[in-house]
């Protein structure tokens, strides 16, 4: 959603400029927008639990397009649900800079900004954690999570509108499958675009990483269904683009090229 103004909604930049959270790099409580005043553009990412595959995938795209982002003078800050340990682990795995990442243990900023809490059916008897898990499973099946199943299938069938994700000489490791070179996907579907099973393989690697370190990535399962959002501001703090997630694997308006909004 590209927007200029929204009625009956809080001033997002004003909220963020007054927000302080724990910074992963040093464990100190700092203003989230500290050091952002001279940015030509400011990209603020409100992420869900760091074990959420959406965030791992988002960070992968940011790393992939790091040079273009730097060349355009775009400053990045992110607030995610969790603690410092989850933040450190996430940054070690994804390469996302620790000084850009802030932690919100109770998803307060998500509530302030009115972001989608996810499916929240109140099942009797179950604990808060159990309710969150069951609602998450329903969202993975597409209930209360529009577009999720379509996006899952896109990861398997390929996407000629998306760029090639794995270079021919790159070796993919860290999955239950044997290590494989990117040329495998070339043989299976061609080159120059997202081939069948290419994205699914990257997602499998992320899943393996998270499940192997679950308690670190997800210290509190109460917020499993909480969704995030993307906000881009100009040099004067004016909101020039936003995307509020409505479901799992829906972190971008254009999932074929999630960062395309930065270059318009």
PyMOL commands that set and color helices and strands:
alter all, ss='L'
color gray80, all
select helices_A, chain A and resi 12-17+53-64+66-71+84-94+98-100+108-112+128-140+148-157+183-189+198-212+214-217+221-223+255-257+260-263
alter helices_A, ss='H'
color red, helices_A
select strands_A, chain A and resi 20-23+29-31+41-49+74-81+101-104+171-172+180-181+229-234+239-244
alter strands_A, ss='S'
color yellow, strands_A
deselect
rebuild
show_as cartoon
